[in-house]
C-alpha cells in the first residue's frame, strides 16, 4: 500500500522539510576564494578560464603516505601544524597529496567532431583540484576498455566520474561506475545500480509511483505490443536515454494517429519507448548535494515561439542560439510560493532517497495549472559543466565551482569510509545466516614440545 501523499505532507510541514544550502550555513570550502553574490551565479562561459588561486591553499586534499585508499581523507594542509606538534622533521615528506583520476567519455571528446562541452568540463574540474595542490590524471574512456588497465596502474586515491556515456551511448554509463566499484576506489556521484535505475525511465517511474509520489500516467511500448492509452496530449521519449536525445517538438502528440506514427518511427531506433501524459505548466529543477537542497531553478518558456510545445528538446540543449534554445532559458532562483517550493523540495528529496542517490543529483518536475507537482525525471549523473544547471543553482546558494567540486570529493570519500570491506560484509552475512564464526582450536602440542 502506498504511503501518504507527500504533496499533502509537504504542504502541512513547511518548517521541517529537507535542508537547503544557504550562504550563512555553508563554510567556505576553498581557501582564498570568495563566494558568489546573492544576485546570481558567477558563470564561466566557453573560452573563459576560472579564476586561478595559489597552489598553497590550506584546503588541499592530503592523504598519509602508505595509507590504504579506504583510509584516504581530506585534511587541511597547514604549515603551523608540524611546529605545534614538536616539528617532526619528516612529517611533510611522509604526506602525499591526493591523486585524483578524472574519467570522461574520451570516444566523444576526441572524436572527429570533438565534444567541446566534455573537454571544457574536464578542464574546469581539473583546474579546481590542481589549484588546491592535488595531483590529477585524466583518463578518457573508450569502448576498447584499455582505460581500465590505465585506471588500475594510476593508483588513484579518488575517481571523479564525469563519464555520462561511452561514445555517446548512455546505456554504458553504469558499466563505468561498476568498474570503479570493482576496483574498490572511492568515487564521486551515485552508485552503478542507482544510475542504471534512473536511466530506465519506466522502471524508476514505477518505483516512485509505488511509493506514492506523483508521476504522470505512463506506459512503455516495445515492438509488437499494443500502444496503451495514457490520455492526450501525450509525450513520447526513448525509455533509456538522457540529454533529451530523441525529444523534439513532434514528440508531443494530440491524437491516436499521431501517437502511432511517432511510436512506430521511434521503435526503428530504440527497443523501448516511454509514452506519458503531457503535463502543461511550469518546469522546475531541484538540485541536491549531499543531504541539502540547492535553490530551485525554472525553465522559462516565455520566449518560446508561438505554436511550439513548451518542452526541453534536444535542440534546446545542444543548438546554441536556436529558437528552442532561446525559448527555454533557465532561471534561478525560481519565483515560487513558499508552499509550492516546500512541496517540490520534499518530493525531490523523497525521490532521491528512494533511488538511493548519493553525492549529487537533480530531480526535474512540472507544476500543473492547479499547482500540483509531478516528477518528470530523476537524474543521478547530471551535467557538471561550470555553466550547467547544477553549478548555476550552487552559485545562487553562494557556492562557487571550486567549492562545489571539493564538496563532491568530500562526499565520495566520506561514503568510502562508511562502507564495510568485502570480508566484513561476508562475516556478517555468515553470522546472520546462523553459522557460528570459525574459531581456531588451541594447539595442545606446540612444535618442539611434543
Order of alpha helices (4+ residues) and beta strands (2+ residues): alpha-beta-beta-alpha-alpha-beta-beta-alpha-alpha-beta-alpha-beta-alpha-alpha-alpha-beta-beta-beta-alpha-beta-beta-beta-beta-alpha-alpha-beta-alpha-beta-beta-alpha-alpha-alpha
